[in-house]
């Protein structure tokens, strides 16, 4: 099946539902006509699919249109909070926040993006516009650069190439490559007000063979984050604690099976 512009539409229901979820996620709420325009689905197909998703509580309908439903919230919360690795990491994240008073993030790498798995924030939390489940280009965040620096040489080059396509500054790829190579050697990465004016972050990768790389970071006023050696050591210590706890909690390890790499 093709849309009006000749582009091939996904044939499966799940693939079509993914188009709808993405269209709504990027807007918060979307009308029927907006969903049809953004997904390319025929009116009749979109109408049947939306009705079904509302019945399943994957979507909710209100006077403004359609929004993501409570069932997706339930599943998403369980995926985030119920995962064994999150449970293993949370005590170290809370300790790091208590020790530094700064915003603490746990992130994992999904394609070219950082996905924030946890955020432990205090009074300055509102100044750091991240959210659990939110995405951000990995090359623009300390936690993302810490993870990119742990990739193979080939995968790291692919990440740099992908970042180049998003950036117009011709010097950017050289700067990013230098940062990632430094992070690979030091096991620490920085963001010095590159994302948010006045704020800095320092991150360390978690040395554990999850299916995707993960890292921990702290964010706060640039002056303290960029120059405090003790802060770097605190983040690295937290990453080491999470690694240790992951070895203890990984279901594959507990069942005596080798961990897939």
C-alpha positions as CSV (number, residue, x, y, z in Angstrom):
1,X,0.0,0.0,0.0
2,X,1.2,3.5,-0.8
3,X,0.2,6.9,0.5
4,X,-0.8,9.9,-1.7
5,X,2.9,10.9,-2.1
6,X,3.8,7.4,-3.3
7,X,5.6,6.4,-0.1
8,X,5.1,2.8,1.1
9,X,3.0,2.5,4.2
10,X,3.6,-0.2,6.8
11,X,1.3,-3.2,6.4
12,X,1.3,-4.4,10.0
13,X,-1.0,-3.1,12.7
14,X,1.9,-2.6,15.2
15,X,3.9,-0.6,12.6
16,X,0.9,1.6,11.9
17,X,0.3,2.1,15.6
18,X,3.9,3.2,16.0
19,X,3.3,5.9,13.4
20,X,0.3,7.1,15.4
21,X,2.2,7.1,18.7
22,X,5.1,9.0,17.2
23,X,2.8,11.6,15.7
24,X,1.1,12.2,19.0
25,X,4.2,12.0,21.1
26,X,5.8,14.9,19.2
27,X,2.7,17.1,19.8
28,X,1.2,16.0,23.0
29,X,-2.3,16.0,21.5
30,X,-3.3,15.6,17.8
31,X,-6.6,15.8,16.0
32,X,-7.7,13.2,13.5
33,X,-6.8,15.3,10.5
34,X,-3.3,15.9,12.0
35,X,-2.7,12.2,12.6
36,X,-3.8,11.4,9.0
37,X,-1.5,14.1,7.6
38,X,1.5,13.1,9.8
39,X,1.2,9.3,9.3
40,X,0.0,9.2,5.7
41,X,-2.6,6.6,6.7
42,X,-5.9,6.6,4.7
43,X,-8.9,8.1,6.6
44,X,-10.7,4.8,6.9
45,X,-7.6,3.0,8.2
46,X,-6.8,5.7,10.6
47,X,-10.3,5.8,11.9
48,X,-10.4,2.0,12.6
49,X,-7.0,2.0,14.2
50,X,-7.6,5.0,16.4
51,X,-10.9,3.5,17.7
52,X,-9.2,0.2,18.5
53,X,-6.3,2.0,20.3
54,X,-8.8,4.0,22.4
55,X,-10.7,0.8,23.3
56,X,-7.4,-0.8,24.4
57,X,-6.5,2.4,26.4
58,X,-3.3,2.9,24.5
59,X,-4.8,6.2,23.4
60,X,-7.3,8.6,25.1
61,X,-9.7,10.9,23.3
62,X,-10.7,14.3,24.5
63,X,-12.2,17.5,23.1
64,X,-8.8,18.5,21.6
65,X,-8.1,15.2,19.9
66,X,-6.1,12.1,20.8
67,X,-3.3,11.7,23.3
68,X,-1.3,8.8,24.7
69,X,-3.3,6.6,27.0
70,X,-2.9,5.3,30.5
71,X,-2.0,1.8,29.3
72,X,1.1,3.1,27.6
73,X,2.0,5.0,30.8
74,X,1.6,1.8,32.8
75,X,3.8,-0.2,30.4
76,X,6.4,2.6,30.2
77,X,6.6,3.0,34.0
78,X,7.0,-0.8,34.4
79,X,9.7,-0.9,31.7
80,X,11.6,1.9,33.5
81,X,11.0,1.1,37.2
82,X,10.7,-2.6,37.0
83,X,13.9,-3.4,35.2
84,X,16.5,-5.2,37.3
85,X,19.3,-2.9,36.2
86,X,17.3,0.2,37.3
87,X,16.7,-1.4,40.7
88,X,20.4,-2.2,41.0
89,X,21.5,1.4,40.0
90,X,19.0,3.4,42.1
91,X,20.8,3.3,45.5
92,X,24.0,4.6,44.0
93,X,22.2,7.3,42.1
94,X,20.5,8.5,45.3
95,X,23.8,8.4,47.2
96,X,25.5,10.5,44.4
97,X,22.7,13.1,44.6
98,X,22.9,13.2,48.4
99,X,26.7,13.6,48.2
100,X,26.8,16.3,45.6
101,X,23.4,18.1,45.8
102,X,23.3,18.1,42.0
103,X,21.0,16.6,39.4
104,X,21.9,12.9,38.7
105,X,21.0,11.1,35.5
106,X,21.1,7.5,34.5
107,X,21.0,7.1,30.7
108,X,21.3,4.5,28.0
109,X,22.1,4.7,24.4
110,X,19.4,4.1,21.8
111,X,20.7,4.6,18.3
112,X,22.1,8.1,18.1
113,X,20.3,9.3,21.2
114,X,20.6,9.3,25.0
115,X,17.4,8.0,26.7
116,X,17.1,9.2,30.3
117,X,16.3,6.2,32.5
118,X,16.3,8.0,35.8
119,X,16.6,11.6,37.1
120,X,17.3,12.3,40.8
121,X,16.9,16.0,41.3
122,X,16.8,18.5,44.1
123,X,16.1,22.2,44.2
124,X,17.9,22.8,40.9
125,X,16.1,20.1,39.1
126,X,13.7,22.5,37.3
127,X,16.7,24.2,35.7
128,X,17.8,21.0,34.0
129,X,15.0,20.3,31.4
130,X,15.4,16.6,31.2
131,X,12.7,14.0,32.0
132,X,12.7,10.2,32.5
133,X,12.0,8.6,29.2
134,X,13.2,11.7,27.3
135,X,15.6,11.6,24.4
136,X,18.5,13.9,23.5
137,X,21.3,13.6,20.9
138,X,24.0,11.6,22.6
139,X,26.8,13.7,21.2
140,X,25.4,16.8,22.9
141,X,25.3,15.5,26.5
142,X,28.0,14.4,28.9
143,X,26.2,11.1,29.6
144,X,25.8,10.5,25.9
145,X,29.5,11.2,25.1
146,X,30.5,8.9,28.0
147,X,28.6,6.1,26.3
148,X,29.8,6.9,22.7
149,X,33.4,6.8,24.0
150,X,32.9,3.2,25.0
151,X,31.8,2.1,21.5
152,X,34.1,0.2,19.1
153,X,36.2,2.4,16.8
154,X,33.9,1.6,13.9
155,X,30.7,2.4,15.8
156,X,32.2,5.6,17.2
157,X,33.0,6.8,13.7
158,X,29.4,6.0,12.6
159,X,28.2,8.1,15.6
160,X,30.4,11.0,14.6
161,X,29.2,10.8,11.0
162,X,25.6,10.8,12.2
163,X,26.3,13.8,14.4
164,X,27.8,15.6,11.4
165,X,24.5,15.3,9.5
166,X,22.8,17.3,12.4
167,X,25.4,20.0,12.7
168,X,26.5,22.8,10.2
169,X,29.8,23.7,11.9
170,X,32.5,22.0,9.9
171,X,34.8,22.0,12.9
172,X,32.3,20.1,15.0
173,X,33.3,16.5,14.0
174,X,37.0,17.2,14.9
175,X,36.0,18.5,18.3
176,X,33.6,15.6,18.9
177,X,36.2,13.0,17.9
178,X,38.7,14.6,20.3
179,X,36.2,14.5,23.1
180,X,35.2,10.9,22.5
181,X,38.8,9.8,22.3
182,X,39.6,11.6,25.5
183,X,36.6,10.0,27.2
184,X,37.7,6.6,26.0
185,X,41.0,7.0,27.8
186,X,39.9,8.7,30.9
187,X,36.4,7.1,31.4
188,X,34.9,10.6,32.0
189,X,33.0,13.0,29.7
190,X,31.9,16.6,30.0
191,X,29.3,19.1,28.8
192,X,30.4,22.6,29.5
193,X,27.3,24.7,28.9
194,X,27.0,23.2,25.4
195,X,23.4,22.2,26.0
196,X,22.2,24.6,28.7
197,X,23.8,28.1,29.3
198,X,25.4,28.2,32.7
199,X,25.1,24.5,33.5
200,X,27.7,21.8,33.2
201,X,27.7,18.0,33.4
202,X,30.2,15.3,34.1
203,X,29.6,11.7,33.3
204,X,31.2,8.3,33.6
205,X,30.3,5.1,31.6
206,X,29.0,2.0,33.5
207,X,31.3,-0.8,32.7
208,X,28.7,-3.6,32.3
209,X,27.7,-5.6,29.2
210,X,24.1,-4.6,29.0
211,X,22.5,-4.9,25.5
212,X,23.2,-1.1,25.1
213,X,25.8,1.2,26.8
214,X,24.8,3.0,29.9
215,X,26.3,5.9,31.9
216,X,25.7,8.1,35.0
217,X,26.1,11.9,35.2
218,X,25.7,14.9,37.5
219,X,24.6,18.4,36.3
220,X,24.9,21.7,38.1
221,X,26.4,25.2,37.9
222,X,29.1,25.2,35.3
223,X,31.8,26.7,37.6
224,X,31.6,23.9,40.1
225,X,31.1,21.0,37.7
226,X,34.0,21.9,35.4
227,X,36.7,22.4,38.0
228,X,35.9,20.1,40.9
229,X,38.1,17.0,40.7
230,X,36.2,15.5,43.7
231,X,33.1,15.6,41.6
232,X,34.7,13.6,38.8
233,X,35.8,11.0,41.3
234,X,32.3,10.9,42.8
235,X,30.7,10.2,39.5
236,X,33.3,7.5,38.6
237,X,32.7,5.9,42.0
238,X,29.0,5.8,41.4
239,X,29.5,4.2,38.0
240,X,31.7,1.6,39.7
241,X,29.1,0.9,42.4
242,X,26.4,0.4,39.8
243,X,28.7,-2.0,37.9
244,X,29.2,-4.0,41.1
245,X,25.5,-4.1,41.9
246,X,24.7,-5.1,38.3
247,X,26.9,-8.2,38.6
248,X,24.9,-9.1,41.7
249,X,21.5,-8.5,40.3
250,X,21.7,-9.6,36.7
251,X,19.2,-12.5,36.3
252,X,21.5,-14.2,33.7
253,X,24.3,-14.2,36.3
254,X,22.1,-15.4,39.1
255,X,21.0,-18.4,36.9
256,X,24.6,-19.2,36.0
257,X,24.3,-18.4,32.4
258,X,26.9,-16.4,30.5
259,X,26.0,-12.8,29.7
260,X,25.4,-12.0,26.1
261,X,27.7,-9.4,24.7
